[in-house]
Amino acid sequence: MLEITRRTMMKGMTLGAVLPVLGVSSLARAQQNLSEIPDAFATDYVAKPLSFDPTALDGLSERLMTSHWQNNYGGSVAALNVIKQRLVAALADDVLPAYVYNDLKREHLVRTGSVVLHEFYFDNMGGNGARDGELDRALGSAFGSAQTWEKEFRRIAAGLGGGSGWVMLGWNTHTSTLENYWMADHMHAPAAVRPILVMDMYEHSYHMDFGAAAAQYIDAFVRNINWNVAAERLSLSRQG
Protein backbone atom coordinates (compact mmCIF):
# COMPACT_ATOMS: atom_id res chain seq x y z
CA MET A 1 0.00 0.00 0.00
CA LEU A 2 1.25 3.48 -0.80
CA GLU A 3 1.93 5.20 2.49
CA ILE A 4 1.26 8.96 2.54
CA THR A 5 3.71 10.10 5.21
CA ARG A 6 4.29 13.62 6.52
CA ARG A 7 7.64 13.65 4.68
CA THR A 8 5.82 12.83 1.43
CA MET A 9 3.23 15.46 2.23
CA MET A 10 5.81 18.20 2.81
CA LYS A 11 7.70 17.21 -0.35
CA GLY A 12 4.44 17.40 -2.26
CA MET A 13 3.67 20.84 -0.87
CA THR A 14 7.12 22.06 -1.84
CA LEU A 15 6.65 20.80 -5.39
CA GLY A 16 3.22 22.36 -5.48
CA ALA A 17 4.68 25.74 -4.61
CA VAL A 18 7.04 25.77 -7.61
CA LEU A 19 5.03 23.97 -10.27
CA PRO A 20 2.64 25.95 -12.50
CA VAL A 21 -0.93 25.99 -11.27
CA LEU A 22 -2.64 24.22 -14.15
CA GLY A 23 -5.65 22.64 -12.50
CA VAL A 24 -6.38 20.71 -15.67
CA SER A 25 -4.27 17.57 -15.22
CA SER A 26 -7.09 15.22 -16.14
CA LEU A 27 -7.91 17.17 -19.29
CA ALA A 28 -4.25 17.31 -20.27
CA ARG A 29 -3.83 13.58 -19.80
CA ALA A 30 -6.89 13.01 -21.98
CA GLN A 31 -5.13 14.82 -24.83
CA GLN A 32 -2.10 12.51 -24.82
CA ASN A 33 -1.25 10.53 -27.90
CA LEU A 34 -3.22 7.29 -27.93
CA SER A 35 0.02 5.30 -27.90
CA GLU A 36 0.77 6.84 -24.49
CA ILE A 37 -2.41 5.70 -22.73
CA PRO A 38 -1.35 4.29 -19.33
CA ASP A 39 -2.05 0.75 -18.19
CA ALA A 40 -5.59 0.50 -16.81
CA PHE A 41 -4.34 -1.79 -14.04
CA ALA A 42 -1.26 0.26 -13.06
CA THR A 43 -0.71 0.37 -9.30
CA ASP A 44 1.73 3.27 -9.08
CA TYR A 45 -0.61 6.27 -8.86
CA VAL A 46 1.03 8.99 -6.75
CA ALA A 47 -0.70 11.73 -4.77
CA LYS A 48 -0.65 15.03 -6.63
CA PRO A 49 1.05 17.89 -4.75
CA LEU A 50 -0.99 20.82 -3.51
CA SER A 51 -0.75 23.66 -6.00
CA PHE A 52 -0.99 26.36 -3.32
CA ASP A 53 0.54 27.28 0.01
CA PRO A 54 -1.79 25.83 2.69
CA THR A 55 -0.62 28.44 5.19
CA ALA A 56 -1.85 31.31 2.99
CA LEU A 57 -5.58 30.57 2.67
CA ASP A 58 -8.19 33.01 3.93
CA GLY A 59 -10.14 31.39 6.77
CA LEU A 60 -9.09 27.77 6.12
CA SER A 61 -6.34 26.48 8.38
CA GLU A 62 -3.16 24.74 7.32
CA ARG A 63 -4.06 21.93 9.72
CA LEU A 64 -7.37 21.35 7.97
CA MET A 65 -5.94 21.42 4.46
CA THR A 66 -2.93 19.22 5.17
CA SER A 67 -5.05 16.67 7.02
CA HIS A 68 -7.55 16.62 4.16
CA TRP A 69 -4.78 16.21 1.57
CA GLN A 70 -2.82 13.62 3.52
CA ASN A 71 -5.53 11.49 5.11
CA ASN A 72 -8.62 11.69 2.91
CA TYR A 73 -7.19 12.24 -0.55
CA GLY A 74 -3.96 10.40 0.22
CA GLY A 75 -5.89 7.50 1.69
CA SER A 76 -7.93 7.18 -1.50
CA VAL A 77 -4.77 7.19 -3.63
CA ALA A 78 -3.33 4.37 -1.53
CA ALA A 79 -6.61 2.43 -1.62
CA LEU A 80 -6.91 2.83 -5.40
CA ASN A 81 -3.51 1.20 -5.89
CA VAL A 82 -4.47 -1.69 -3.61
CA ILE A 83 -7.79 -2.23 -5.40
CA LYS A 84 -6.06 -2.37 -8.77
CA GLN A 85 -3.64 -4.97 -7.44
CA ARG A 86 -6.58 -7.08 -6.33
CA LEU A 87 -8.39 -6.61 -9.63
CA VAL A 88 -5.40 -8.07 -11.49
CA ALA A 89 -5.42 -11.14 -9.25
CA ALA A 90 -9.20 -11.50 -9.40
CA LEU A 91 -9.33 -11.23 -13.20
CA ALA A 92 -6.80 -14.05 -13.46
CA ASP A 93 -9.05 -16.28 -11.32
CA ASP A 94 -11.36 -17.90 -13.86
CA VAL A 95 -13.57 -19.51 -11.21
CA LEU A 96 -14.21 -16.32 -9.27
CA PRO A 97 -17.92 -15.42 -9.49
CA ALA A 98 -18.64 -12.27 -11.47
CA TYR A 99 -20.54 -10.71 -8.58
CA VAL A 100 -17.46 -11.04 -6.37
CA TYR A 101 -15.36 -9.35 -9.04
CA ASN A 102 -17.92 -6.57 -9.21
CA ASP A 103 -17.51 -5.92 -5.49
CA LEU A 104 -13.97 -4.87 -6.35
CA LYS A 105 -15.18 -2.83 -9.31
CA ARG A 106 -17.57 -0.94 -7.06
CA GLU A 107 -14.69 -0.05 -4.76
CA HIS A 108 -12.66 0.88 -7.83
CA LEU A 109 -15.42 3.32 -8.81
CA VAL A 110 -15.53 4.83 -5.31
CA ARG A 111 -11.78 5.33 -5.04
CA THR A 112 -11.37 6.64 -8.57
CA GLY A 113 -14.09 9.21 -7.99
CA SER A 114 -12.53 10.28 -4.71
CA VAL A 115 -9.06 10.71 -6.23
CA VAL A 116 -10.26 12.61 -9.30
CA LEU A 117 -12.70 14.91 -7.49
CA HIS A 118 -10.19 15.70 -4.74
CA GLU A 119 -7.59 16.67 -7.35
CA PHE A 120 -10.02 19.02 -9.07
CA TYR A 121 -11.04 20.41 -5.66
CA PHE A 122 -7.52 21.17 -4.43
CA ASP A 123 -6.44 22.56 -7.81
CA ASN A 124 -9.26 25.12 -7.87
CA MET A 125 -8.25 26.55 -4.50
CA GLY A 126 -5.52 28.99 -3.52
CA GLY A 127 -6.93 32.07 -5.25
CA ASN A 128 -8.56 35.25 -3.97
CA GLY A 129 -12.12 34.51 -5.12
CA ALA A 130 -12.04 37.19 -7.84
CA ARG A 131 -13.48 36.43 -11.29
CA ASP A 132 -12.72 38.33 -14.47
CA GLY A 133 -15.31 39.87 -16.76
CA GLU A 134 -15.13 37.12 -19.36
CA LEU A 135 -15.93 34.43 -16.81
CA ASP A 136 -18.76 36.52 -15.39
CA ARG A 137 -20.18 36.81 -18.90
CA ALA A 138 -20.03 33.03 -19.32
CA LEU A 139 -21.83 32.51 -16.01
CA GLY A 140 -24.32 35.20 -16.92
CA SER A 141 -25.05 33.57 -20.26
CA ALA A 142 -25.77 30.23 -18.58
CA PHE A 143 -27.48 31.37 -15.37
CA GLY A 144 -28.78 34.85 -16.11
CA SER A 145 -26.09 36.42 -13.94
CA ALA A 146 -22.98 35.43 -11.99
CA GLN A 147 -24.94 36.21 -8.84
CA THR A 148 -27.61 33.66 -9.76
CA TRP A 149 -24.92 31.07 -10.41
CA GLU A 150 -23.40 31.70 -6.98
CA LYS A 151 -26.79 31.67 -5.26
CA GLU A 152 -27.55 28.21 -6.64
CA PHE A 153 -24.03 26.87 -6.02
CA ARG A 154 -24.17 27.99 -2.39
CA ARG A 155 -27.69 26.61 -1.91
CA ILE A 156 -26.65 23.16 -3.15
CA ALA A 157 -23.67 23.24 -0.81
CA ALA A 158 -25.81 24.28 2.15
CA GLY A 159 -28.16 21.38 1.45
CA LEU A 160 -25.22 18.98 1.74
CA GLY A 161 -23.99 20.46 5.03
CA GLY A 162 -23.82 17.96 7.85
CA GLY A 163 -23.73 15.03 5.47
CA SER A 164 -21.59 14.16 2.48
CA GLY A 165 -21.21 14.95 -1.18
CA TRP A 166 -19.87 17.36 -3.75
CA VAL A 167 -20.99 20.47 -5.61
CA MET A 168 -19.76 20.90 -9.17
CA LEU A 169 -19.99 23.67 -11.72
CA GLY A 170 -19.54 21.73 -14.93
CA TRP A 171 -19.49 22.13 -18.69
CA ASN A 172 -22.01 19.70 -20.16
CA THR A 173 -20.50 18.54 -23.45
CA HIS A 174 -23.84 17.10 -24.59
CA THR A 175 -25.93 20.24 -24.08
CA SER A 176 -23.03 22.73 -24.45
CA THR A 177 -23.84 24.71 -21.35
CA LEU A 178 -22.69 25.36 -17.80
CA GLU A 179 -24.70 23.81 -14.97
CA ASN A 180 -24.36 23.29 -11.22
CA TYR A 181 -24.63 19.70 -10.05
CA TRP A 182 -25.40 17.98 -6.75
CA MET A 183 -23.51 14.75 -6.10
CA ALA A 184 -24.22 12.56 -3.08
CA ASP A 185 -20.87 10.76 -3.17
CA HIS A 186 -17.78 9.93 -5.23
CA MET A 187 -19.65 7.62 -7.61
CA HIS A 188 -22.36 9.81 -9.07
CA ALA A 189 -20.75 12.44 -11.25
CA PRO A 190 -23.04 13.75 -14.01
CA ALA A 191 -22.80 12.24 -17.49
CA ALA A 192 -20.92 14.05 -20.28
CA VAL A 193 -19.72 16.79 -17.91
CA ARG A 194 -16.25 18.26 -17.50
CA PRO A 195 -15.59 19.77 -14.05
CA ILE A 196 -14.99 23.51 -13.98
CA LEU A 197 -15.26 24.15 -10.22
CA VAL A 198 -15.46 21.41 -7.59
CA MET A 199 -16.33 21.79 -3.90
CA ASP A 200 -15.98 19.02 -1.32
CA MET A 201 -18.90 18.98 1.13
CA TYR A 202 -17.93 15.90 3.11
CA GLU A 203 -17.59 16.83 6.77
CA HIS A 204 -13.88 16.03 6.72
CA SER A 205 -13.40 19.08 4.48
CA TYR A 206 -14.50 21.55 7.16
CA HIS A 207 -15.26 19.96 10.55
CA MET A 208 -11.77 20.53 11.98
CA ASP A 209 -12.12 24.31 11.52
CA PHE A 210 -15.85 24.91 11.72
CA GLY A 211 -17.47 21.99 13.50
CA ALA A 212 -21.04 21.71 12.24
CA ALA A 213 -21.05 25.29 10.89
CA ALA A 214 -20.95 24.30 7.21
CA ALA A 215 -22.12 27.77 6.13
CA GLN A 216 -18.88 29.29 7.40
CA TYR A 217 -16.88 26.79 5.36
CA ILE A 218 -18.89 27.63 2.24
CA ASP A 219 -18.06 31.31 2.72
CA ALA A 220 -14.37 30.50 3.18
CA PHE A 221 -14.28 28.21 0.15
CA VAL A 222 -15.73 30.93 -2.09
CA ARG A 223 -13.13 33.41 -0.82
CA ASN A 224 -10.32 31.03 -1.81
CA ILE A 225 -11.45 29.94 -5.29
CA ASN A 226 -8.74 30.16 -7.93
CA TRP A 227 -10.85 31.39 -10.81
CA ASN A 228 -7.87 31.39 -13.18
CA VAL A 229 -7.89 27.59 -12.96
CA ALA A 230 -11.65 27.45 -13.50
CA ALA A 231 -11.37 29.75 -16.52
CA GLU A 232 -8.65 27.55 -18.03
CA ARG A 233 -10.78 24.44 -17.51
CA LEU A 234 -13.74 26.11 -19.19
CA SER A 235 -11.64 27.26 -22.14
CA LEU A 236 -10.26 23.75 -22.70
CA SER A 237 -13.69 22.18 -22.27
CA ARG A 238 -15.31 24.45 -24.84
CA GLN A 239 -12.59 23.60 -27.32
CA GLY A 240 -13.73 19.98 -27.08
Secondary structure, 3 states (H helix, E strand, C coil): CCCCCHHHHHHHHHHHHHCCCCCCHHHHHHCCCHHHCCCCCCCCCCCCCCCCCCCCCCCCCHHHHHHHHHHHHHHHHHHHHHHHHHHHHHHHCCCCCHHHHHHHHHHHHHHHHHHHHHHHHHHCECCCCCCCHHHHHHHHHHHCCHHHHHHHHHHHHHHHCCCCCEEEEEEECCCCEEEEEEECCCCCCCCCEEEEEEEECCHHHCHHHHCCCHHHHHHHHHHCECHHHHHHHHHHHHCC
